[in-house]
Amino acid sequence: MVVKYLLLLFVIFSSNTYETIACGLFNYKYTVYVVNNLPSNSAPLLLHCASGNDDLGDHVLSTNQDFHFDFCENPFSTLFFCRFRWNGKNTAFDVFDASWKKNRCTYDVCYYSVQSDGFYFSDTNPPTNLVKLSSW
């Protein structure tokens, strides 16, 4: 009986990545990237990201600069949002929600490209197939 349990634990641990084990058996590590892809001659992007538990502070991003953060998700309640300000525009939206796990951040990455016409998303870094999520 003990051998069966040890074998089961071996299979569980060997099938998970290092990041998964580092976050716990049932929690996954995610990385959110926000990249300023605004025109080079424009004002910087002002950014503030937070969750219910973590305030990640204010950030000023120059063109092509990024801000990124890692976290271990709680599959029932993790939610991060960011507020974006640029050139008189001001908007906020959720950049990670645990309920998106299967339909947005499928590769443990949420990548946001901020452009003059809006916000684009990819679930890989480097990004592939950027999809426009919203306008300013």
C-alpha positions in Angstrom: 0.0 0.0 0.0 2.8 2.4 0.9 4.6 1.6 -2.3 1.4 2.6 -4.3 1.3 6.0 -2.6 5.0 6.6 -3.2 4.6 5.7 -6.8 1.6 8.0 -7.1 3.6 10.9 -5.6 6.5 10.2 -7.9 4.2 10.4 -11.0 2.6 13.6 -9.7 5.9 15.3 -9.0 7.7 14.1 -12.2 4.8 15.4 -14.4 5.0 19.0 -13.1 7.4 21.7 -14.0 9.8 23.3 -11.5 7.7 26.4 -11.4 4.6 24.4 -10.5 6.4 22.6 -7.7 7.8 25.9 -6.5 4.3 27.4 -6.2 2.8 24.3 -4.7 1.3 21.2 -6.0 -2.0 22.7 -7.2 -0.9 26.3 -7.8 0.8 27.5 -11.0 3.3 30.2 -11.7 2.2 32.9 -14.1 4.0 35.9 -15.5 2.3 39.1 -16.7 4.2 41.3 -19.1 3.2 44.9 -20.0 5.2 46.4 -22.8 5.2 50.0 -23.9 4.9 49.8 -27.7 3.8 53.4 -28.0 5.4 55.8 -30.5 9.0 56.7 -29.6 8.4 60.5 -29.5 5.4 60.3 -27.2 5.0 60.6 -23.4 5.9 57.7 -21.3 3.3 55.1 -20.2 2.2 55.4 -16.6 1.2 52.1 -15.0 -0.2 50.9 -11.7 -0.9 47.2 -11.1 -2.4 45.5 -8.0 -4.4 42.6 -6.7 -6.5 42.3 -3.5 -3.3 41.3 -1.7 -0.4 42.9 -3.6 0.1 46.5 -4.6 2.8 46.5 -7.2 3.2 50.3 -7.2 3.5 53.0 -9.9 5.8 52.5 -12.9 6.9 54.8 -15.7 7.7 52.9 -18.9 9.6 54.5 -21.8 9.0 53.2 -25.4 9.9 49.5 -25.7 10.4 49.1 -21.9 8.4 46.5 -20.0 7.1 45.8 -16.5 6.5 42.2 -15.6 5.7 40.3 -12.4 5.4 36.7 -11.4 2.9 35.1 -9.0 1.6 31.8 -7.9 -2.1 31.7 -8.7 -4.8 30.6 -6.3 -7.1 28.8 -8.7 -10.2 30.2 -7.0 -9.4 33.9 -6.4 -6.3 35.4 -8.1 -7.1 38.6 -9.8 -4.7 41.4 -10.9 -5.7 44.6 -12.6 -3.7 47.5 -14.0 -4.5 51.2 -14.6 -2.9 52.7 -17.7 -2.3 56.5 -18.3 -0.9 58.0 -21.5 -1.3 61.2 -23.4 -4.5 62.2 -21.6 -6.0 58.8 -21.8 -6.8 56.7 -18.7 -8.1 53.2 -18.5 -8.0 50.1 -16.3 -8.7 46.4 -16.8 -8.0 43.0 -15.4 -4.7 41.6 -16.7 -5.1 38.2 -14.9 -8.2 36.4 -13.6 -8.0 32.8 -12.4 -11.1 32.0 -14.4 -9.2 32.7 -17.6 -6.8 29.8 -17.1 -8.2 27.8 -19.9 -9.1 30.5 -22.3 -6.5 33.3 -22.1 -3.2 32.8 -20.4 -2.8 29.2 -21.6 1.0 29.1 -21.5 1.4 30.6 -18.0 2.1 34.0 -19.7 -0.1 37.0 -20.1 1.6 39.5 -22.5 0.1 42.9 -23.1 1.4 45.3 -25.8 0.2 48.9 -25.2 -0.1 50.7 -28.5 -1.5 54.1 -29.5 -4.8 52.5 -30.7 -5.3 50.2 -27.8 -4.2 47.0 -26.0 -3.0 43.8 -27.6 -2.6 40.4 -26.0 -0.6 37.2 -26.5 -0.2 34.2 -24.3 3.5 33.8 -25.2 6.7 35.7 -24.7 8.0 36.6 -27.2 4.5 37.4 -28.4 2.9 35.6 -31.3 -0.4 36.4 -32.9 -1.1 39.6 -31.0 -4.9 40.1 -30.7 -6.5 43.5 -30.0 -8.4 43.3 -26.7 -9.6 46.9 -26.5 -9.1 50.5 -27.5 -8.2 53.2 -25.1 
